[in-house]
Amino acid sequence: MVFETGELEIDIQDIINRSDLSSNTKTKLLKSKIIFLPASFSVRPHRGDFPSDTPNLVRYLRTTHPELEFSLFENAGQEKIQAQHAADIILPPIFFLVQDYSVQIAISIFSAYLYDRFKGVPDLGKRKVKLEILEGSLGSIKIKITRYEGPVEGMEKLKK
């Protein structure tokens, strides 16, 4: 199991204001409390491919939690999804606007998603989750990052 915390120095506001995002996407991102980022965003903050489970997560949230304000960091219709050949669940890096939303509540929602996703799967204990959580506010340079890779049950550590 991998559990790491640290800081990144990136300004999400500056990245959203870049010219390669449509004005509609920028407006949505600025209104969102949760932003799903491309897979490599914490290494290279730019547009890119999303992990393969992103569409499933988006569908789940839209049906079970329509009150959540979230967006993908991509122009509508241009999302690229990575192919995955393993049974692990890789979620997109998730950016939380901490002043607006409880990270603990959101982690509970994602834990419920993972539980539902793995329900009835044989060898549940062997299945792994990969997740990055970025916490900050628009305009701040210091972003807190938490990385988790391990079994679904370990998600409880993230809440703390």
C-alpha positions in Angstrom: 0.0 0.0 0.0 1.3 3.5 -0.9 0.1 6.5 1.0 1.9 9.8 0.5 1.2 13.4 1.1 3.0 16.5 -0.1 2.7 19.8 -1.8 2.7 21.0 -5.4 3.4 24.5 -6.6 0.8 25.1 -9.3 -1.8 27.8 -9.8 -5.0 26.1 -11.0 -6.5 29.5 -11.9 -3.7 30.2 -14.3 -4.0 26.7 -15.9 -7.8 27.2 -16.3 -7.2 30.6 -18.0 -5.1 29.0 -20.8 -6.2 29.6 -24.3 -6.6 25.9 -25.2 -9.8 25.6 -23.1 -13.1 26.9 -24.4 -14.9 29.7 -22.6 -17.7 27.3 -21.8 -15.2 24.9 -20.2 -13.5 27.6 -18.2 -16.9 28.8 -16.9 -17.8 25.3 -15.8 -14.4 24.7 -14.1 -14.7 28.0 -12.2 -18.1 27.0 -10.9 -17.1 23.5 -9.9 -16.3 22.3 -6.4 -14.5 19.2 -7.7 -12.4 19.0 -10.9 -11.3 15.7 -12.4 -7.9 16.1 -13.9 -5.9 14.2 -16.6 -3.9 11.2 -15.3 -0.5 12.9 -15.4 -1.6 16.3 -14.2 0.4 16.3 -10.9 3.6 15.7 -13.0 2.8 17.9 -16.0 -0.2 20.2 -15.4 -1.7 20.2 -18.8 -4.6 18.6 -20.8 -4.1 14.9 -21.4 -5.6 11.5 -21.1 -8.0 10.5 -18.4 -7.8 7.2 -16.6 -10.1 4.5 -17.9 -12.5 4.5 -15.0 -13.4 8.2 -15.4 -16.5 7.7 -17.6 -17.9 5.2 -15.0 -17.2 7.6 -12.2 -18.9 10.5 -14.0 -22.0 8.3 -14.7 -22.1 7.2 -11.1 -21.9 10.7 -9.7 -24.5 12.1 -12.2 -27.0 9.4 -11.2 -26.4 9.1 -7.5 -25.2 12.6 -6.5 -26.7 15.1 -9.0 -26.1 17.9 -6.4 -22.3 17.6 -6.8 -20.8 20.4 -8.9 -17.9 18.7 -10.8 -16.3 19.1 -14.2 -13.6 17.4 -16.3 -10.5 19.4 -17.1 -11.2 19.1 -20.8 -13.4 20.7 -23.5 -16.6 18.7 -23.9 -16.3 16.0 -26.5 -12.5 16.1 -26.6 -11.9 13.8 -23.6 -9.3 11.0 -24.3 -9.5 7.9 -22.2 -6.6 5.7 -21.5 -6.9 2.0 -22.3 -6.5 -0.3 -19.3 -5.8 -4.0 -19.3 -5.6 -4.7 -15.6 -8.4 -5.2 -13.1 -7.3 -2.3 -10.9 -9.4 0.9 -10.7 -7.5 4.0 -11.5 -9.4 7.2 -10.8 -8.5 10.6 -12.2 -6.6 13.0 -10.0 -9.3 14.9 -8.2 -8.9 18.6 -7.3 -11.1 19.9 -4.4 -11.8 23.5 -3.8 -11.3 23.1 0.0 -13.1 26.3 1.0 -16.2 25.1 -0.7 -16.5 21.4 -0.1 -15.8 18.8 2.5 -13.1 16.5 1.3 -14.1 13.9 3.8 -17.7 13.8 2.4 -16.3 13.5 -1.1 -14.0 10.7 -0.1 -16.9 8.9 1.4 -18.8 9.2 -1.9 -15.8 7.9 -3.9 -15.4 5.0 -1.4 -19.1 4.1 -2.0 -18.5 4.2 -5.7 -15.5 1.8 -5.3 -17.5 -0.5 -3.1 -20.3 -0.6 -5.6 -17.9 -1.1 -8.4 -16.1 -4.0 -6.7 -19.3 -5.6 -5.2 -19.5 -9.3 -6.0 -16.0 -9.4 -7.5 -14.0 -12.5 -6.4 -10.7 -11.8 -4.7 -11.8 -8.3 -3.6 -8.7 -8.0 -1.4 -6.4 -8.4 -4.4 -8.0 -5.5 -6.3 -6.2 -2.1 -6.0 -7.2 1.5 -6.3 -5.0 4.3 -7.5 -6.0 7.8 -6.6 -4.6 11.3 -6.2 -6.3 14.0 -4.3 -5.3 17.7 -4.7 -6.7 20.2 -2.3 -6.4 24.0 -2.7 -8.2 27.1 -3.9 -8.2 29.0 -7.1 -5.4 31.5 -7.1 -3.3 29.8 -4.5 0.1 28.4 -5.5 0.5 25.7 -2.8 -1.7 22.7 -3.5 -1.8 19.8 -1.0 -1.5 16.4 -2.7 -2.3 13.0 -1.3 -1.6 9.8 -3.3 -3.1 6.4 -2.4 -2.5 3.1 -4.0 -3.8 0.0 -2.3 -7.0 -1.9 -1.4 -10.4 -0.3 -1.3 -10.5 -0.8 2.5 -7.5 1.6 2.8 -9.6 4.5 1.6 -10.6 5.1 5.2 -7.1 6.4 5.9 -7.7 9.2 3.4 -10.6 10.6 5.4 -8.2 11.2 8.3 
